[in-house]
């Protein structure tokens, strides 16, 4: 079952390719980005998130090729040519001593995500929701820094209502200038009939989360919570750490970088919990592992004598190890590798 993130109007779904799931279902789409273990596709008139583990190997190779072309360092916001950055250039203001001042991103990189907040001073539910958004903003800024930015898009009748609301909330984020509040096309495409509304978009202006699902109003908290989960899952020191959900993609990337031959498999996700192996004596044991073309351990041989009970403990611990397989003529291949394991004295 595909995991849908949103099902909304998508602008610009060009350069589509064919992707296939492990169940054999094919679809035409364009890769938008990879967030954690989920790939965002533009599919016909919607954006949809599909877990990596549901895609076949040929599709994962296309994802790996896409990631090769993604810039490692995001551009400066002030110099970015993304649809959103161009659309908001010279149209944002911030509160400064109770007055509007032009927003200057300075040397900041362009945000990876834009959280669009549609609201108004006259809207009671908006004013009740505001403290929640301010609290979440400061919390997520402490965790994710410049990876995102909130932008307020007013539905007020005049500039007085807009600035009154901004001052009441103490809005710490940029605001679309009132004359431009309904003129930025990349934002207007996501404006719904009800507020408060939260819409999370990427740099291309593709919606990831929305306060509406079709005609159903979900409210602002639901997309904010989903975004919070995505931001934490796709960022931080452990975001790109080896894990089962990314193993097959890691193999596809490894094959792209090793088009020839690499005779030995490389450890991807290996480790032993000494607390579960306390009865094994301190010292070194050597194992010969048979690693298949999928990077999984199919068999092992103990090159160091060990009693049957401890062999069974080690087998169970190694059963979940994952490798980047050996490569022969650009293709994954089964192989064997000798692994020395040093057991320190149990604590």
C-alpha positions as CSV (number, residue, x, y, z in Angstrom):
1,X,0.0,0.0,0.0
2,X,1.4,3.3,-1.0
3,X,1.8,5.9,1.7
4,X,0.2,9.1,0.4
5,X,1.4,12.4,1.8
6,X,-1.0,14.7,-0.1
7,X,-3.4,14.4,-3.0
8,X,-3.6,18.0,-4.3
9,X,-3.1,19.9,-7.5
10,X,0.5,19.8,-8.7
11,X,2.1,22.3,-10.9
12,X,4.8,21.2,-13.3
13,X,5.0,17.4,-13.5
14,X,7.4,17.3,-16.5
15,X,10.2,14.9,-17.1
16,X,8.2,12.0,-15.7
17,X,9.7,8.5,-15.7
18,X,8.3,5.0,-15.0
19,X,8.6,3.5,-11.6
20,X,7.6,0.1,-10.3
21,X,6.8,-1.3,-6.9
22,X,7.9,-4.7,-5.6
23,X,4.3,-5.8,-6.1
24,X,4.6,-5.0,-9.8
25,X,2.5,-1.9,-9.9
26,X,3.9,0.7,-12.3
27,X,3.3,4.5,-12.4
28,X,4.5,7.5,-14.2
29,X,6.0,10.2,-12.0
30,X,8.8,12.7,-11.4
31,X,11.1,12.4,-8.4
32,X,10.8,15.5,-6.3
33,X,13.0,14.7,-3.3
34,X,13.9,12.1,-0.7
35,X,12.7,12.8,2.9
36,X,13.9,10.2,5.4
37,X,12.9,6.9,4.0
38,X,10.2,8.3,1.8
39,X,10.4,9.4,-1.9
40,X,8.2,12.3,-2.9
41,X,6.9,11.9,-6.5
42,X,4.9,14.1,-8.7
43,X,2.3,11.8,-10.1
44,X,-0.3,13.2,-12.6
45,X,-2.2,15.8,-10.6
46,X,-0.8,15.1,-7.1
47,X,2.3,14.7,-5.0
48,X,2.7,11.4,-3.3
49,X,5.2,9.9,-0.8
50,X,6.2,6.2,-1.3
51,X,8.5,4.4,1.1
52,X,11.9,3.3,-0.4
53,X,11.3,-0.3,0.6
54,X,8.2,-0.5,-1.6
55,X,10.2,0.3,-4.9
56,X,11.9,-2.3,-7.1
57,X,15.7,-2.2,-7.8
58,X,15.4,-0.5,-11.1
59,X,13.3,2.3,-9.5
60,X,15.8,2.7,-6.7
61,X,18.6,3.1,-9.3
62,X,16.6,6.1,-10.7
63,X,16.4,7.5,-7.2
64,X,20.1,7.1,-6.8
65,X,20.7,8.9,-10.1
66,X,18.4,11.8,-9.0
67,X,20.4,12.1,-5.7
68,X,23.7,12.4,-7.6
69,X,22.4,15.6,-9.2
70,X,21.1,17.2,-6.0
71,X,23.3,20.0,-4.8
72,X,25.0,19.1,-1.6
73,X,25.0,22.7,-0.4
74,X,21.7,24.7,-0.9
75,X,22.0,28.1,-2.6
76,X,21.8,31.3,-0.7
77,X,18.1,32.3,-0.3
78,X,18.8,35.8,-1.8
79,X,20.5,34.2,-4.9
80,X,18.2,31.1,-5.4
81,X,16.3,30.7,-8.6
82,X,13.8,28.3,-7.2
83,X,10.1,29.1,-8.0
84,X,9.4,30.0,-4.3
85,X,12.5,32.1,-3.8
86,X,11.9,34.1,-7.0
87,X,8.2,34.5,-6.1
88,X,8.9,36.1,-2.7
89,X,11.9,38.2,-3.6
90,X,11.3,41.7,-2.3
91,X,7.8,40.8,-1.2
92,X,8.5,39.8,2.4
93,X,8.5,42.0,5.5
94,X,9.2,41.4,9.2
95,X,8.2,43.2,12.4
96,X,10.8,45.5,13.8
97,X,10.0,47.8,16.7
98,X,6.3,47.5,15.9
99,X,6.7,48.5,12.2
100,X,7.2,46.7,9.0
101,X,10.8,46.4,7.7
102,X,12.0,44.7,4.5
103,X,13.0,41.1,5.1
104,X,16.6,40.4,4.2
105,X,17.7,36.8,4.3
106,X,21.4,37.8,4.2
107,X,23.7,34.8,3.9
108,X,21.1,32.3,4.9
109,X,20.7,29.2,2.7
110,X,17.3,28.8,1.1
111,X,15.0,26.9,3.3
112,X,14.3,23.3,2.3
113,X,10.7,23.7,3.4
114,X,8.3,26.7,3.5
115,X,5.4,26.5,6.0
116,X,2.7,28.7,4.6
117,X,0.3,30.1,7.2
118,X,-2.9,31.5,5.9
119,X,-4.8,33.5,8.5
120,X,-6.3,36.8,9.6
121,X,-6.8,39.0,12.6
122,X,-10.6,38.9,12.3
123,X,-10.4,35.0,12.5
124,X,-11.0,33.8,16.0
125,X,-9.7,30.2,15.3
126,X,-6.5,31.8,13.8
127,X,-5.8,33.8,16.9
128,X,-6.4,30.7,19.1
129,X,-4.0,28.7,16.9
130,X,-1.2,31.3,16.8
131,X,0.4,30.4,20.2
132,X,0.7,26.8,19.0
133,X,2.5,27.9,15.9
134,X,4.8,30.3,17.6
135,X,5.8,27.6,20.2
136,X,6.4,25.0,17.4
137,X,8.3,27.5,15.4
138,X,10.8,28.2,18.2
139,X,11.1,24.5,19.0
140,X,11.8,23.5,15.4
141,X,14.1,26.4,14.8
142,X,16.2,25.2,17.7
143,X,16.3,21.7,16.2
144,X,16.4,22.4,12.4
145,X,17.7,26.0,12.0
146,X,17.4,27.3,8.5
147,X,16.0,24.1,7.0
148,X,12.5,25.7,7.1
149,X,10.8,29.0,7.4
150,X,7.2,30.0,8.1
151,X,5.6,32.7,5.9
152,X,2.4,34.4,6.9
153,X,-0.1,35.1,4.1
154,X,-2.8,37.4,5.3
155,X,-6.6,37.2,4.6
156,X,-7.2,40.5,6.4
157,X,-9.2,43.4,4.8
158,X,-6.4,45.9,5.1
159,X,-2.8,46.4,6.2
160,X,-4.0,47.6,9.7
161,X,-5.6,44.2,10.4
162,X,-2.5,42.4,9.2
163,X,0.0,44.3,11.3
164,X,-2.3,44.3,14.3
165,X,-2.4,40.5,14.1
166,X,1.3,40.2,13.6
167,X,2.0,42.4,16.7
168,X,-0.5,40.5,18.8
169,X,1.2,37.2,18.0
170,X,4.7,38.6,18.0
171,X,5.3,36.9,14.6
172,X,9.0,36.0,14.4
173,X,8.7,34.9,10.8
174,X,8.4,36.8,7.5
175,X,5.1,38.1,6.2
176,X,4.0,38.7,2.7
177,X,3.5,42.4,2.1
178,X,-0.2,43.2,2.2
179,X,-0.4,44.5,-1.4
180,X,1.1,41.1,-2.5
181,X,-0.8,38.9,-0.2
182,X,-3.0,37.5,-3.0
183,X,-0.7,38.0,-5.9
184,X,2.0,35.3,-5.4
185,X,0.8,32.5,-7.7
186,X,2.9,29.8,-6.2
187,X,1.1,30.5,-2.9
188,X,-2.3,31.3,-4.2
189,X,-2.6,27.8,-5.8
190,X,-2.8,26.4,-2.3
191,X,-5.1,29.0,-0.7
192,X,-8.3,27.2,0.5
193,X,-11.6,28.7,1.4
194,X,-11.1,28.2,5.2
195,X,-8.6,29.5,7.7
196,X,-6.5,28.9,9.7
197,X,-4.7,26.9,7.1
198,X,-1.2,25.4,7.0
199,X,0.4,24.3,3.8
200,X,4.0,22.9,3.7
201,X,5.7,23.3,0.3
202,X,9.2,22.6,-1.0
203,X,11.4,25.0,-3.0
204,X,9.5,24.1,-6.2
205,X,6.2,25.0,-4.6
206,X,5.0,21.4,-4.4
207,X,2.7,20.8,-1.5
208,X,3.8,18.2,1.0
209,X,1.1,18.7,3.7
210,X,-2.1,20.7,3.6
211,X,-5.0,21.6,6.0
212,X,-7.4,20.3,3.4
213,X,-7.8,16.8,2.0
214,X,-9.9,17.4,-1.0
215,X,-13.0,19.1,0.4
216,X,-12.3,17.9,3.9
217,X,-10.9,20.5,6.4
218,X,-8.3,18.9,8.6
219,X,-7.3,22.1,10.5
220,X,-3.8,23.5,11.0
221,X,-2.6,21.1,13.6
222,X,-2.6,18.0,11.4
223,X,-0.2,19.3,8.7
224,X,2.0,20.9,11.4
225,X,2.3,17.7,13.2
226,X,3.1,15.8,10.0
227,X,5.7,18.3,9.1
228,X,7.3,18.2,12.5
229,X,7.6,14.4,12.2
230,X,9.1,14.7,8.7
231,X,11.6,17.4,9.8
232,X,12.8,15.3,12.7
233,X,13.0,12.1,10.6
234,X,14.9,13.7,7.7
235,X,17.3,15.9,9.6
236,X,19.9,15.8,12.4
237,X,23.0,13.8,12.8
238,X,21.2,10.4,12.4
239,X,19.2,11.3,9.3
240,X,21.6,9.6,6.8
241,X,22.8,6.9,9.2
242,X,22.7,3.4,7.8
243,X,19.4,1.7,8.5
244,X,17.3,-1.1,7.0
245,X,14.9,1.2,5.2
246,X,17.8,2.8,3.2
247,X,19.9,-0.4,2.6
248,X,18.7,-1.1,-1.0
249,X,19.0,2.5,-2.0
250,X,22.6,2.5,-0.5
251,X,23.3,-0.5,-2.7
252,X,22.0,1.3,-5.8
253,X,24.2,4.3,-5.0
254,X,27.2,2.1,-4.3
255,X,26.8,0.4,-7.7
256,X,26.7,3.8,-9.5
257,X,30.0,4.7,-7.8
258,X,31.6,1.3,-8.5
259,X,30.8,0.6,-12.2
260,X,33.7,-1.9,-12.5
261,X,34.6,-4.6,-10.0
262,X,34.8,-4.5,-6.2
263,X,35.6,-8.0,-5.0
264,X,34.9,-7.5,-1.3
265,X,31.6,-6.6,0.4
266,X,31.6,-3.5,2.6
267,X,29.9,-3.4,6.0
268,X,26.7,-1.3,6.0
269,X,24.8,-2.0,9.2
270,X,26.8,-4.3,11.5
271,X,27.3,-4.4,15.2
272,X,27.1,-6.6,18.3
273,X,25.5,-5.9,21.7
274,X,28.1,-7.1,24.2
275,X,25.4,-7.0,26.9
276,X,23.7,-9.9,25.1
277,X,26.9,-11.8,24.6
278,X,28.3,-11.5,28.1
279,X,29.2,-15.2,28.4
280,X,31.5,-15.2,25.4
281,X,35.1,-15.0,26.7
282,X,37.2,-11.9,25.9
283,X,39.4,-12.2,22.9
284,X,39.2,-12.3,19.1
285,X,37.3,-14.7,16.9
286,X,37.3,-14.8,13.2
287,X,34.3,-15.5,11.0
288,X,33.9,-16.1,7.3
289,X,30.6,-14.7,6.1
290,X,28.9,-15.6,2.9
291,X,27.2,-12.4,1.7
292,X,24.7,-12.6,-1.1
293,X,24.1,-10.2,-3.9
294,X,21.5,-8.4,-1.8
295,X,24.0,-7.7,0.9
296,X,22.5,-10.2,3.4
297,X,24.5,-12.8,5.4
298,X,23.5,-16.2,4.1
299,X,25.9,-18.3,6.0
300,X,28.9,-18.1,8.3
301,X,31.8,-20.3,9.2
302,X,33.7,-20.0,12.5
303,X,37.4,-19.9,11.8
304,X,38.1,-19.7,15.6
305,X,36.9,-22.6,17.7
306,X,33.8,-21.8,19.8
307,X,31.4,-24.0,21.6
308,X,27.9,-24.7,20.2
309,X,26.0,-22.4,22.6
310,X,28.1,-19.4,21.9
311,X,28.1,-20.1,18.1
312,X,24.3,-20.0,18.2
313,X,24.4,-16.6,20.1
314,X,26.8,-15.2,17.5
315,X,24.7,-16.5,14.6
316,X,21.6,-14.9,15.9
317,X,23.4,-11.5,16.5
318,X,24.8,-11.5,12.9
319,X,21.6,-12.6,11.2
320,X,20.5,-9.0,10.7
321,X,23.8,-7.6,9.5
322,X,23.7,-5.8,6.2
323,X,26.5,-5.2,3.6
324,X,27.1,-3.4,0.4
325,X,27.7,-6.5,-1.8
326,X,30.7,-7.2,-3.9
327,X,30.5,-5.9,-7.5
328,X,31.4,-7.8,-10.6
329,X,31.2,-5.9,-13.9
330,X,29.0,-3.3,-12.3
331,X,26.5,-5.9,-10.9
332,X,26.1,-7.0,-7.3
333,X,27.6,-10.5,-6.7
334,X,27.8,-13.0,-3.9
335,X,31.1,-13.3,-2.1
336,X,32.8,-14.3,1.1
337,X,34.6,-12.1,3.6
338,X,36.6,-12.8,6.8
339,X,35.6,-10.6,9.7
340,X,37.6,-10.4,12.9
341,X,35.5,-9.7,16.0
342,X,37.2,-8.6,19.2
343,X,35.2,-9.2,22.4
344,X,36.3,-6.9,25.2
345,X,35.9,-8.1,28.8
346,X,32.2,-8.0,29.8
347,X,31.4,-5.1,32.0
